[in-house]
Amino acid sequence: MENRKIKWGILGTGRIAGVLATALQVVENSELYAVGSRSQEKAHEFANQFNIPKRYGSYKELVSDSEVDVIYIATPHNLHLENALLCMDHGKHVLCEKPLAVNSKEVELLIANAKEKNLFLMEAMWSRFLPRIIKTKELIDSGVIGEIKLLTASFCFKSPHGSEHRHFNLDLCGGSILDIGIYNIFLSLLLFGEPKQISAIAGLSSQGGDNSASYTFKYENDMLAVMHSSFMVDAPIVAEIHGTNGKLILENKWFNLGNIRLISPDGREEIFEFDVKSNGYEFEAQEVVDCLLAGKIQSDLWSWNNSLQLAKTMDAIRKECGIIYPNHDN
Ligand SMILES: NC(=O)c1ccc[n+]([C@@H]2O[C@H](COP(=O)([O-])OP(=O)(O)OC[C@H]3O[C@@H](n4cnc5c(N)ncnc54)[C@H](OP(=O)(O)O)[C@@H]3O)[C@@H](O)[C@H]2O)c1
């Protein structure tokens, strides 16, 4: 394991970039060193807010800084492929926001690039690194609630934005499945692996992206994972896993910080709670730093294969729903 500080660059200065910048303050062996924006003014503003020494008015200048080790990409979905290739072409390791790319072909291209250039690449599937989700998987794998019969998971909120925003804009590859439904799908794949059968339906906007969608996976022994996502309504964001010997309930934004309620068939309840140092994004960032210092080019917890399986599953769901992104056909 190397003993030095990993220097981060952030590409794009939107909402989630600020969230990761905040979390980086508590990540060990790490320094938030540079930011790149399409606008010099925004780069300055962001850099001043988070005390970042280097600020660039273009992504090209950011990736050309020889001091930067790893770049966090926080742009709209349609740009992930292009931005990640730009980073890797300049020898930078990459943590890219979810979805890693718009479809599985693009994900395969990124993986091939990372492999060829011997660079670290990870999808920023931050929930995977939360102690809450790690514990959920541990409990399921231990068999404490018996044979699993049903997963229900939802992620819905009423988007305040208009049709031009990345939530809806088809050119930016908007839609609930890629943006928030991805978390439901991730959970099912993480806990139960590849489904035997997928069935999906969506309510599409006039642009052709999904405002709301529901998707059900069938596994061995008729176990079902029933999931939905929507930008149309504020609805409980809850995941429940029901087994023959009890259930696990993750409430209040199940994909985020929070507890796990383990409920036995007789109604007894055990609650698991977890410590955090920041906003929860520190866990994924720490994983990146630890992997880089250990000389690894992918994470064992959220590997290239995990991202590829996720992308393939979303391709299948979008196909069934008739969602096609211009310039990103699969
Ligand atoms: N992990 C999570 O919890 C989480 C939460 C929200 C979003 N996300 C993901 O993070 C990514 C960004 O989401 P966000 O909510 O941060 O988006 P956002 O607030 O709209 O920010 C996106 C940034 O991308 C840059 N950009 C480059 N080309 C753009 C274009 N044509 N239109 C708009 N912005 C453009 C802009 O930065 P500059 O102008 O500085 O270049 C902009 O500020 C998405 O992949 C999303 O799915 C993840």
The ligand as an SDF file (V2000), in Angstrom:
LIG
                    3D

 48 52  0  0  0  0  0  0  0  0999 V2000
  -25.0300    9.8250   -6.2230 N   0  0  0  0  0  0  0  0  0  0  0  0
  -26.1040   10.5620   -6.0230 C   0  0  0  0  0  0  0  0  0  0  0  0
  -26.6890   10.5700   -4.9400 O   0  0  0  0  0  0  0  0  0  0  0  0
  -26.5810   11.4430   -7.1080 C   0  0  0  0  0  0  0  0  0  0  0  0
  -27.5290   12.4340   -6.8380 C   0  0  0  0  0  0  0  0  0  0  0  0
  -27.8880   13.2940   -7.8600 C   0  0  0  0  0  0  0  0  0  0  0  0
  -27.3450   13.1020   -9.1310 C   0  0  0  0  0  0  0  0  0  0  0  0
  -26.4610   12.1020   -9.3530 N   0  0  0  0  0  0  0  0  0  0  0  0
  -25.8550   11.9100  -10.6700 C   0  0  0  0  0  0  0  0  0  0  0  0
  -24.8680   12.9200  -10.8360 O   0  0  0  0  0  0  0  0  0  0  0  0
  -24.8630   13.4090  -12.1690 C   0  0  0  0  0  0  0  0  0  0  0  0
  -25.1100   14.9030  -12.1560 C   0  0  0  0  0  0  0  0  0  0  0  0
  -26.2960   15.1770  -11.4650 O   0  0  0  0  0  0  0  0  0  0  0  0
  -26.5600   16.6070  -10.7420 P   0  0  0  0  0  0  0  0  0  0  0  0
  -27.8570   16.4650  -10.0650 O   0  0  0  0  0  0  0  0  0  0  0  0
  -25.3810   17.0370  -10.0040 O   0  0  0  0  0  0  0  0  0  0  0  0
  -26.7590   17.5020  -12.0470 O   0  0  0  0  0  0  0  0  0  0  0  0
  -26.6420   19.0720  -12.1930 P   0  0  0  0  0  0  0  0  0  0  0  0
  -26.8610   19.7540  -10.8870 O   0  0  0  0  0  0  0  0  0  0  0  0
  -27.4890   19.4500  -13.3580 O   0  0  0  0  0  0  0  0  0  0  0  0
  -25.1100   19.2820  -12.5730 O   0  0  0  0  0  0  0  0  0  0  0  0
  -24.5610   18.7330  -13.7280 C   0  0  0  0  0  0  0  0  0  0  0  0
  -23.3040   19.5090  -14.0890 C   0  0  0  0  0  0  0  0  0  0  0  0
  -22.7900   18.9640  -15.2970 O   0  0  0  0  0  0  0  0  0  0  0  0
  -22.1860   19.9830  -16.0750 C   0  0  0  0  0  0  0  0  0  0  0  0
  -22.7300   19.9370  -17.4470 N   0  0  0  0  0  0  0  0  0  0  0  0
  -22.0050   19.7230  -18.5560 C   0  0  0  0  0  0  0  0  0  0  0  0
  -22.7720   19.7550  -19.6530 N   0  0  0  0  0  0  0  0  0  0  0  0
  -24.0250   20.0030  -19.2260 C   0  0  0  0  0  0  0  0  0  0  0  0
  -25.2710   20.1580  -19.8870 C   0  0  0  0  0  0  0  0  0  0  0  0
  -25.3750   20.0380  -21.2280 N   0  0  0  0  0  0  0  0  0  0  0  0
  -26.3550   20.4200  -19.1540 N   0  0  0  0  0  0  0  0  0  0  0  0
  -26.2720   20.5160  -17.8230 C   0  0  0  0  0  0  0  0  0  0  0  0
  -25.1200   20.3810  -17.1200 N   0  0  0  0  0  0  0  0  0  0  0  0
  -23.9970   20.1230  -17.8310 C   0  0  0  0  0  0  0  0  0  0  0  0
  -22.4670   21.3100  -15.3980 C   0  0  0  0  0  0  0  0  0  0  0  0
  -21.2930   21.6850  -14.7080 O   0  0  0  0  0  0  0  0  0  0  0  0
  -20.3500   22.8510  -15.3020 P   0  0  0  0  0  0  0  0  0  0  0  0
  -21.2760   23.8840  -15.8680 O   0  0  0  0  0  0  0  0  0  0  0  0
  -19.5910   23.2850  -14.1340 O   0  0  0  0  0  0  0  0  0  0  0  0
  -19.4860   22.2350  -16.3680 O   0  0  0  0  0  0  0  0  0  0  0  0
  -23.5530   20.9860  -14.3820 C   0  0  0  0  0  0  0  0  0  0  0  0
  -23.4730   21.7840  -13.2480 O   0  0  0  0  0  0  0  0  0  0  0  0
  -25.8860   12.5490  -12.9090 C   0  0  0  0  0  0  0  0  0  0  0  0
  -25.2340   11.4410  -13.4460 O   0  0  0  0  0  0  0  0  0  0  0  0
  -26.8250   12.0680  -11.8020 C   0  0  0  0  0  0  0  0  0  0  0  0
  -27.4730   10.8440  -12.0950 O   0  0  0  0  0  0  0  0  0  0  0  0
  -26.0650   11.2880   -8.3630 C   0  0  0  0  0  0  0  0  0  0  0  0
  1  2  1  0
  2  3  2  0
  2  4  1  0
  4  5  1  0
  4 48  2  0
  5  6  2  0
  6  7  1  0
  7  8  2  0
  8  9  1  0
  8 48  1  0
  9 10  1  0
  9 46  1  0
 10 11  1  0
 11 12  1  0
 11 44  1  0
 12 13  1  0
 13 14  1  0
 14 15  2  0
 14 16  1  0
 14 17  1  0
 17 18  1  0
 18 19  2  0
 18 20  1  0
 18 21  1  0
 21 22  1  0
 22 23  1  0
 23 24  1  0
 23 42  1  0
 24 25  1  0
 25 26  1  0
 25 36  1  0
 26 27  1  0
 26 35  1  0
 27 28  2  0
 28 29  1  0
 29 30  1  0
 29 35  2  0
 30 31  1  0
 30 32  2  0
 32 33  1  0
 33 34  2  0
 34 35  1  0
 36 37  1  0
 36 42  1  0
 37 38  1  0
 38 39  2  0
 38 40  1  0
 38 41  1  0
 42 43  1  0
 44 45  1  0
 44 46  1  0
 46 47  1  0
M  CHG  2   8   1  16  -1
M  END
$$$$
